[in-house]
């Protein structure tokens, strides 16, 4: 006897949502502190971004930056989608879903293009 399991995309969406939320909460503040305050005000490092630019050419750094940049797009898409549905736009839920997740996918594609050209 064979049992059919329902295939749902929801676990994948929740995984992207939670990973993006974790990056937004834990990684972004550190990156902002380092690149926005410590390096420009010469509190840490030599005050130049040359070493960062050289590091950005490494493929592993590009891969890490891809995830750091693109996963919060999916966190935003999931949160914004359910916010719009909760405020009463349930009748256009499909269009909201396509726009939100399409925007996250587009942002991820643009991230790949920018990182590829560094």
C-alpha positions as CSV (number, residue, x, y, z in Angstrom):
1,X,0.0,0.0,0.0
2,X,1.5,3.3,-1.1
3,X,0.8,6.5,0.7
4,X,0.9,9.8,-1.1
5,X,2.3,12.7,0.8
6,X,1.1,16.2,0.0
7,X,3.9,18.3,-1.6
8,X,4.1,21.7,-0.1
9,X,6.4,24.6,-0.8
10,X,5.7,26.1,2.6
11,X,8.7,24.5,4.4
12,X,11.1,26.0,1.9
13,X,9.5,29.4,2.2
14,X,9.7,29.2,6.0
15,X,13.4,28.1,5.8
16,X,14.2,31.1,3.6
17,X,12.2,33.4,6.0
18,X,13.9,32.2,9.1
19,X,17.4,32.3,7.6
20,X,16.9,35.8,6.3
21,X,15.6,36.9,9.7
22,X,18.6,35.5,11.5
23,X,21.0,37.2,9.1
24,X,19.1,40.5,9.4
25,X,19.2,40.3,13.2
26,X,22.7,39.0,13.7
27,X,24.9,39.7,10.7
28,X,23.7,43.1,9.4
29,X,24.4,45.0,12.6
30,X,28.0,43.7,12.7
31,X,28.6,44.5,9.1
32,X,27.1,48.0,9.6
33,X,29.3,48.6,12.6
34,X,32.5,47.4,10.8
35,X,32.0,49.1,7.4
36,X,30.0,52.1,8.6
37,X,31.8,53.1,11.7
38,X,35.0,51.2,12.7
39,X,36.8,51.4,9.3
40,X,35.8,54.9,8.2
41,X,36.7,56.5,11.5
42,X,39.9,54.4,11.7
43,X,38.9,52.8,15.0
44,X,39.9,49.5,13.6
45,X,42.0,48.8,10.5
46,X,43.9,51.4,8.4
47,X,40.8,53.3,7.3
48,X,40.9,52.2,3.7
49,X,38.6,49.8,1.9
50,X,41.4,48.3,-0.3
51,X,41.7,45.1,1.8
52,X,37.9,44.7,1.7
53,X,37.9,45.1,-2.1
54,X,40.7,42.5,-2.5
55,X,38.7,40.1,-0.3
56,X,35.6,40.6,-2.4
57,X,37.3,39.0,-5.3
58,X,37.5,35.7,-3.6
59,X,34.8,33.2,-4.7
60,X,34.0,32.0,-1.1
61,X,33.5,35.6,0.1
62,X,31.2,36.3,-2.9
63,X,29.2,33.2,-2.0
64,X,28.8,34.2,1.6
65,X,27.8,37.8,0.6
66,X,25.3,36.3,-1.8
67,X,23.5,34.6,1.1
68,X,23.9,37.5,3.4
69,X,22.3,39.8,0.9
70,X,19.7,37.6,-0.8
71,X,18.2,35.7,2.2
72,X,16.9,38.9,3.8
73,X,15.0,39.6,0.6
74,X,13.0,36.4,1.2
75,X,12.5,37.3,4.8
76,X,11.1,40.7,3.7
77,X,8.9,39.0,1.0
78,X,7.3,36.5,3.4
79,X,6.7,39.1,6.1
80,X,5.4,41.8,3.7
81,X,3.1,39.2,1.9
82,X,1.4,38.2,5.1
83,X,1.2,41.8,6.4
84,X,-0.7,42.8,3.2
85,X,-3.0,39.8,3.4
86,X,-3.7,40.5,7.1
87,X,-4.7,44.1,6.5
88,X,-7.5,42.9,4.2
89,X,-5.9,42.4,0.7
90,X,-6.7,38.7,0.7
91,X,-8.6,39.0,-2.5
92,X,-5.4,39.8,-4.4
93,X,-3.3,37.3,-2.5
94,X,-1.9,35.6,-5.6
95,X,-0.7,38.9,-7.1
96,X,0.9,39.9,-3.8
97,X,2.6,36.5,-3.6
98,X,4.0,36.8,-7.1
99,X,5.1,40.4,-6.6
100,X,6.8,39.7,-3.2
101,X,8.6,36.5,-4.0
102,X,9.3,37.7,-7.5
103,X,10.9,40.8,-6.0
104,X,13.0,38.6,-3.8
105,X,14.1,36.5,-6.7
106,X,14.9,39.6,-8.8
107,X,16.9,41.0,-5.9
108,X,18.8,37.8,-5.7
109,X,19.5,37.8,-9.4
110,X,20.7,41.4,-9.2
111,X,23.0,40.4,-6.3
112,X,24.5,37.6,-8.4
113,X,25.1,40.1,-11.3
114,X,26.7,42.7,-9.0
115,X,28.9,40.2,-7.2
116,X,30.0,38.6,-10.5
117,X,31.2,42.0,-11.8
118,X,33.3,42.8,-8.8
